[in-house]
């Protein structure tokens, strides 16, 4: 049996989705905690009744380094006996940028309160909760490791997260241009029901630009068809 080769690369991802302020007495008071109430909006806005994944953003007071966040995450994972995934990022909302830690893959909703306490114990201060809001659009950038399996011509399936795939772009696209292009891609009714974000990885002394595609039960054929439409329009 041929062994699956997993490509591990460091890079980043840029996406846009609505966030809401979490108001719950179980969690740290006066600490700004945001939740993605409509994650992967390009997909779930079209799929009714689906169970959406849970994504939280712990908003920090200070520009903590990626290294500090990652070291704290590794330390917490040694004693917190429940799964979670964390990534350093920035949230751009209300014309302000805030350092944040994105949390996902929790077994229970209440675990986010425990993680708030553990990161606080590791020296992180939280941005104070100034006001409550719902469904405010935010642009989110993340710095993360990618675990990818090559499945075709510059096509990759994410081996750490279900329903995620990637394909390589010929070059960098600013966010506004990418949003407009994605809207045009979806004019093809055969390609409905997917969410897209931009991504990149560092490799070969340079940067490889990609598109992240989210679609439940994503197949290589789905991913290739979406890729082909993007590249056709870019030409």
C-alpha positions as CSV (number, residue, x, y, z in Angstrom):
1,X,0.0,0.0,0.0
2,X,1.4,3.4,-1.0
3,X,2.1,5.6,2.0
4,X,0.3,8.9,2.2
5,X,2.8,11.8,2.2
6,X,1.8,14.7,4.4
7,X,3.3,18.1,3.6
8,X,3.8,20.3,6.6
9,X,4.2,24.0,5.9
10,X,3.9,27.3,7.8
11,X,1.9,30.1,6.3
12,X,-1.3,32.2,6.7
13,X,-4.9,32.5,5.8
14,X,-7.2,35.4,5.2
15,X,-11.0,35.2,5.4
16,X,-14.1,37.3,6.1
17,X,-17.1,36.3,8.3
18,X,-19.5,37.8,10.8
19,X,-18.6,37.8,14.5
20,X,-20.7,38.3,17.6
21,X,-19.7,39.3,21.1
22,X,-20.1,36.4,23.6
23,X,-22.1,37.2,26.7
24,X,-22.0,34.3,29.1
25,X,-21.4,34.2,32.9
26,X,-19.4,31.0,32.5
27,X,-16.5,32.9,30.8
28,X,-14.1,35.5,32.1
29,X,-15.8,38.8,32.9
30,X,-14.7,41.9,31.0
31,X,-12.7,39.8,28.5
32,X,-13.7,40.3,24.9
33,X,-14.6,37.0,23.4
34,X,-16.0,36.7,19.9
35,X,-17.7,33.8,18.2
36,X,-18.1,33.2,14.5
37,X,-21.9,32.9,14.4
38,X,-21.8,32.1,10.7
39,X,-18.5,30.3,10.0
40,X,-17.8,29.5,6.3
41,X,-20.7,31.8,5.3
42,X,-20.3,31.1,1.6
43,X,-21.2,27.5,2.3
44,X,-23.6,27.4,5.3
45,X,-25.7,30.3,4.0
46,X,-26.9,28.0,1.3
47,X,-27.2,24.8,3.4
48,X,-30.1,24.8,5.7
49,X,-30.2,22.9,9.0
50,X,-26.5,21.9,8.9
51,X,-24.5,21.7,12.2
52,X,-21.9,24.4,12.0
53,X,-18.5,24.2,13.6
54,X,-17.7,26.4,16.5
55,X,-15.0,29.1,16.2
56,X,-14.0,31.5,19.0
57,X,-11.6,34.5,19.0
58,X,-10.0,35.5,22.3
59,X,-9.2,39.2,21.8
60,X,-5.9,40.2,23.3
61,X,-4.7,43.4,24.8
62,X,-1.2,43.6,23.3
63,X,0.7,42.5,20.2
64,X,1.9,39.1,21.4
65,X,4.3,37.2,19.1
66,X,3.4,34.0,17.2
67,X,6.1,32.2,19.2
68,X,4.6,33.2,22.6
69,X,1.1,32.1,21.5
70,X,2.3,28.8,20.1
71,X,4.5,28.0,23.1
72,X,1.6,28.7,25.5
73,X,-0.7,26.5,23.3
74,X,1.8,23.6,23.4
75,X,2.1,23.9,27.2
76,X,-1.6,24.0,27.8
77,X,-2.2,20.9,25.6
78,X,0.1,18.9,27.9
79,X,-2.3,19.2,30.8
80,X,-5.7,20.1,29.3
81,X,-7.0,16.6,28.4
82,X,-9.5,17.8,25.8
83,X,-8.9,18.5,22.1
84,X,-8.6,22.1,20.8
85,X,-6.8,23.9,18.0
86,X,-5.4,27.3,18.4
87,X,-3.8,29.8,16.0
88,X,-2.4,33.3,16.3
89,X,-4.2,35.9,14.2
90,X,-5.5,39.4,13.8
91,X,-9.2,40.5,13.7
92,X,-10.0,43.6,11.8
93,X,-13.4,44.9,13.0
94,X,-14.8,48.5,13.4
95,X,-11.7,49.8,11.7
96,X,-9.4,48.4,14.4
97,X,-6.9,45.6,14.4
98,X,-6.7,43.4,17.4
99,X,-4.3,40.5,18.2
100,X,-6.4,37.3,18.8
101,X,-6.1,33.6,19.4
102,X,-8.5,31.6,17.3
103,X,-9.9,28.5,19.0
104,X,-11.7,25.6,17.3
105,X,-12.4,21.8,17.6
106,X,-13.7,22.0,21.2
107,X,-15.7,19.0,22.6
108,X,-17.8,21.3,24.8
109,X,-18.9,24.9,24.5
110,X,-17.8,25.6,28.1
111,X,-14.2,24.6,27.5
112,X,-13.5,28.0,26.0
113,X,-13.9,29.5,29.5
114,X,-11.2,27.1,30.8
115,X,-8.9,28.0,28.0
116,X,-9.4,31.7,28.7
117,X,-8.1,31.1,32.3
118,X,-5.2,28.9,31.1
119,X,-3.9,31.5,28.6
120,X,-4.3,34.2,31.2
121,X,-2.1,32.2,33.5
122,X,0.5,32.1,30.7
123,X,0.7,35.9,30.8
124,X,-1.9,37.0,28.2
125,X,-4.1,40.0,28.9
126,X,-7.5,40.3,27.2
127,X,-9.0,43.2,25.5
128,X,-11.7,44.6,27.6
129,X,-15.3,44.1,26.5
130,X,-16.4,47.7,25.5
131,X,-19.7,46.9,23.9
132,X,-21.9,44.1,22.7
133,X,-22.6,43.5,19.1
134,X,-24.0,40.8,16.8
135,X,-23.1,39.7,13.2
136,X,-20.5,42.4,12.5
137,X,-18.3,41.6,9.5
138,X,-14.7,41.1,10.3
139,X,-11.6,40.3,8.2
140,X,-9.5,37.7,10.0
141,X,-5.9,36.8,9.3
142,X,-4.3,33.7,10.8
143,X,-0.8,32.4,11.0
144,X,-0.8,28.6,11.1
145,X,0.7,25.3,10.1
146,X,-0.8,23.5,7.2
147,X,-0.9,19.7,7.0
148,X,-1.6,18.9,3.3
149,X,-1.9,15.8,1.1
150,X,-1.2,16.3,-2.6
151,X,-4.1,14.8,-4.5
152,X,-3.6,16.2,-8.0
153,X,-2.1,19.0,-10.1
154,X,-1.4,21.6,-7.4
155,X,-4.4,20.3,-5.4
156,X,-4.3,19.5,-1.7
157,X,-6.6,18.1,0.9
158,X,-6.2,19.2,4.5
159,X,-5.3,16.2,6.7
160,X,-5.9,18.0,10.0
161,X,-9.4,19.4,9.3
162,X,-12.3,17.8,7.4
163,X,-14.0,19.4,4.5
164,X,-11.0,21.7,3.7
165,X,-9.1,21.7,0.4
166,X,-6.5,24.0,-1.3
167,X,-5.3,24.8,-4.8
168,X,-2.4,26.9,-5.9
169,X,-3.0,30.3,-7.6
170,X,-0.5,31.7,-10.2
171,X,0.1,34.7,-8.0
172,X,-1.1,37.0,-5.2
173,X,-4.6,38.4,-5.2
174,X,-5.7,41.3,-2.9
175,X,-8.7,40.5,-0.8
176,X,-11.2,42.8,-2.7
177,X,-10.1,41.3,-6.1
178,X,-10.4,37.8,-4.6
179,X,-13.9,38.4,-3.3
180,X,-15.1,39.7,-6.7
181,X,-13.5,36.8,-8.5
182,X,-15.2,34.3,-6.1
183,X,-18.6,35.9,-6.7
184,X,-18.0,35.4,-10.5
185,X,-16.9,31.8,-10.0
186,X,-20.2,31.1,-8.3
187,X,-22.1,32.3,-11.3
188,X,-21.5,28.8,-12.6
189,X,-24.5,27.0,-11.0
190,X,-22.6,23.7,-11.0
191,X,-20.1,25.2,-8.4
192,X,-22.5,26.4,-5.8
193,X,-22.1,25.7,-2.1
194,X,-18.6,26.3,-1.1
195,X,-16.7,28.9,1.0
196,X,-13.4,30.3,-0.1
197,X,-10.5,32.2,1.5
198,X,-7.0,33.1,0.5
199,X,-4.0,31.3,1.9
200,X,-0.3,31.0,1.4
201,X,2.6,28.9,2.5
202,X,6.4,29.5,2.7
203,X,8.4,27.1,0.5
204,X,11.3,27.0,-1.8
205,X,12.6,30.4,-0.6
206,X,9.4,32.1,-1.6
207,X,5.6,32.2,-1.1
208,X,3.0,30.0,-2.7
209,X,-0.4,31.6,-2.9
210,X,-3.5,29.3,-2.6
211,X,-7.2,29.3,-2.2
212,X,-8.8,27.5,0.7
213,X,-12.1,25.8,-0.2
214,X,-14.6,24.6,2.4
215,X,-17.4,22.2,1.5
216,X,-18.7,19.4,3.5
217,X,-17.7,16.0,2.0
218,X,-15.4,17.8,-0.4
219,X,-14.0,15.5,-3.1
220,X,-11.0,15.9,-5.3
221,X,-13.4,16.3,-8.3
222,X,-15.2,19.1,-6.5
223,X,-11.9,20.8,-5.7
224,X,-10.6,20.4,-9.3
225,X,-13.7,21.9,-10.8
226,X,-13.6,24.9,-8.5
227,X,-9.9,25.4,-9.3
228,X,-10.5,25.2,-13.0
229,X,-13.1,27.8,-12.9
230,X,-10.9,30.2,-10.9
231,X,-8.0,29.7,-13.3
232,X,-10.2,30.1,-16.4
233,X,-11.5,33.5,-15.1
234,X,-8.0,34.6,-14.2
235,X,-6.8,34.1,-17.7
